């Protein structure tokens, strides 16, 4: 008689509720606002309409910067408005060019 009990394999969590959007604000600590665009067709007139939804995203490491394309996933409520977390930065925004002064010292 075999008395060993096998444990079932651990379940793999899948990222079912993931979206890709653009960071529109990164002014707060550990939080950024991400706009996710979508297109739908008007039911009566058939015109394609472009809309965007803005999500408040938890960014633990403050990795996302303004203009970055990021992947976000649903999670448990972290605060009143934050129920999304940052998965990864897909494409980093190009670095802004600092203006060089062309003034001649007198």
CORKAHU-V288125 format. One line per field, one symbol per residue. ss: DSSP state (a for helix, b for strand, c for the rest). phi: phi as a letter, one per 40 degrees, with the letter a starting at -180 (. if undefined). A space follows every 10 residues. Layout:
ss = ???
phi = ???
//
This chain:
ss = cccccccccc cccccccbbb bbbbbccccc bbbbbbbbbb bccccccbbb bbbbbbbbcc ccccccccbb bbbbcccccc cbbbbbbbbb bccccccccc cccccc
phi = .cbcbccccc cccbcccbbb abcbabcccg aabbcbcabb bccccgccbb bbbbbcbcbd cfccbdgccb bbbcacccac bcbbbccacc bccccccccb cbcccc
//
